[in-house]
Structure formats: structure tokens, C-alpha cells
């Protein structure tokens, strides 16, 4: 009984920190994520552009894994969608995928790693 009460309390507290305007992102989308960076007393937004290869849904802990290729090397970064450090998420284009995790893209290079684009 106490465990149920604790879960309800945690859910109520987490609800205050959920972002209201979160874009619907899907696996295979090419996104541009604006990340707030604080350098000394200045704050700026740095953009990270890549393909979403994984998504984990669990209310406030929802994460997306974004993969980009930089100078021939694949770089992956995990973002908490509801984090205050995330300024914006813009979907640049969507792709048709048949998997929930696109980890197979790690082995592919160049044109082989392209995904078929869908138009909404």
C-alpha cells in the first residue's frame, strides 16, 4: 500500500517538470536539437543535427539517441527530452523505418546508411 502511495507522489511531482510543447519525434527522423551551453556567465545554444536511432519512453525520463557522422566517424548522443538544457527540437525530415531501434546504421557507411524519406 505504501509503495502505491509513493508512486503517486512521485508522478505528481514529475508532472510539474514535464515540458508542455514537446514535438512528436519518431525513430528515423532527422532532427536538429538545440542544447543550451553555459560558458562562464554567458549562455548560448549549440545545435546537434542527426538521425534518431533509438527512443525510450518513460514519462519524464524519455530519451532519444541521435547519431551523426562527423569527419567519417559516427557520434551518438543521448538527450533527455524534458531536460531544461534542451532548448528546441526541430524535425527536419522523416523517414520510413520498420524497426524500433536503428542500431544497424552503426555498421553502414556513406550512401548505404541513407533512409527512405516520407512526406507528411
C-alpha positions as CSV (number, residue, x, y, z in Angstrom):
1,X,0.0,0.0,0.0
2,X,2.8,2.4,0.9
3,X,4.5,1.7,-2.4
4,X,1.4,2.7,-4.4
5,X,1.2,6.0,-2.5
6,X,4.9,6.7,-3.1
7,X,4.5,6.1,-6.9
8,X,1.5,8.5,-7.0
9,X,3.5,11.2,-5.1
10,X,6.5,10.8,-7.5
11,X,4.2,11.0,-10.5
12,X,2.6,14.2,-9.2
13,X,6.0,15.9,-8.6
14,X,7.3,14.8,-12.0
15,X,4.2,16.3,-13.7
16,X,5.4,19.8,-12.7
17,X,8.6,19.4,-14.6
18,X,7.2,17.9,-17.9
19,X,7.5,20.2,-20.9
20,X,4.2,21.2,-22.5
21,X,5.5,21.8,-26.0
22,X,7.4,18.6,-27.0
23,X,7.3,17.8,-30.7
24,X,6.4,14.3,-31.7
25,X,9.6,12.7,-32.8
26,X,9.8,9.2,-34.3
27,X,12.6,6.7,-35.0
28,X,14.4,7.6,-38.3
29,X,13.6,11.3,-38.1
30,X,16.4,13.7,-38.9
31,X,16.3,16.3,-36.1
32,X,18.1,19.4,-35.0
33,X,18.4,19.6,-31.2
34,X,19.3,22.9,-29.6
35,X,21.3,22.4,-26.5
36,X,21.9,25.3,-24.0
37,X,25.6,25.6,-23.1
38,X,26.8,27.8,-20.3
39,X,30.3,29.3,-20.6
40,X,31.2,31.4,-17.7
41,X,28.4,33.9,-17.3
42,X,27.2,33.6,-20.9
43,X,24.6,31.2,-22.2
44,X,24.3,30.1,-25.9
45,X,22.5,27.5,-27.9
46,X,24.5,24.9,-29.8
47,X,22.7,22.7,-32.4
48,X,23.3,19.0,-32.8
49,X,21.9,17.6,-36.0
50,X,21.4,13.9,-36.8
51,X,19.2,10.9,-37.1
52,X,17.2,9.4,-34.2
53,X,18.2,5.8,-33.9
54,X,16.5,4.9,-30.6
55,X,13.8,6.3,-28.3
56,X,13.0,5.3,-24.7
57,X,9.6,6.4,-23.3
58,X,9.2,6.6,-19.5
59,X,7.3,9.9,-18.7
60,X,9.9,12.5,-17.5
61,X,12.9,10.2,-18.4
62,X,12.0,10.0,-22.1
63,X,15.3,9.9,-24.1
64,X,16.2,9.9,-27.7
65,X,19.6,8.8,-29.2
66,X,20.8,11.0,-32.0
67,X,23.5,9.8,-34.4
68,X,25.5,12.0,-36.7
69,X,28.6,11.4,-38.8
70,X,31.4,13.9,-38.2
71,X,34.6,13.6,-40.4
72,X,33.8,10.0,-41.2
73,X,33.3,9.0,-37.5
74,X,29.8,8.2,-36.1
75,X,28.9,10.1,-32.9
76,X,25.9,9.3,-30.8
77,X,24.4,11.4,-28.1
78,X,21.5,10.7,-25.7
79,X,19.2,13.6,-24.9
80,X,16.6,13.8,-22.2
81,X,13.6,15.4,-24.0
82,X,12.2,17.1,-20.8
83,X,15.6,18.4,-19.7
84,X,15.8,22.2,-19.1
85,X,19.1,22.1,-21.1
86,X,17.2,21.2,-24.3
87,X,16.1,24.5,-25.9
88,X,14.4,23.1,-29.0
89,X,13.9,20.0,-31.1
90,X,13.1,20.6,-34.8
91,X,12.2,17.7,-37.1
92,X,13.9,18.3,-40.5
93,X,12.7,15.3,-42.3
94,X,11.0,11.9,-41.6
95,X,12.0,8.5,-42.8
96,X,10.1,5.2,-43.3
97,X,11.6,2.6,-40.9
98,X,10.4,-0.9,-39.9
99,X,12.4,-1.2,-36.7
100,X,12.2,0.4,-33.3
101,X,16.0,0.6,-32.9
102,X,18.2,1.5,-35.8
103,X,21.5,0.2,-34.4
104,X,22.3,-1.5,-37.7
105,X,23.2,2.0,-39.0
106,X,26.4,1.8,-37.0
107,X,27.8,-0.7,-39.4
108,X,26.9,1.2,-42.6
109,X,28.8,3.9,-44.3
110,X,28.1,6.6,-46.9
111,X,25.1,6.1,-49.2
112,X,24.3,2.7,-47.7
113,X,23.2,4.5,-44.4
114,X,20.5,6.6,-46.1
115,X,16.9,6.1,-45.1
116,X,13.9,6.4,-47.4
117,X,12.2,9.7,-46.8
118,X,8.5,10.1,-46.1
119,X,6.4,13.2,-46.8
120,X,3.6,14.2,-44.5
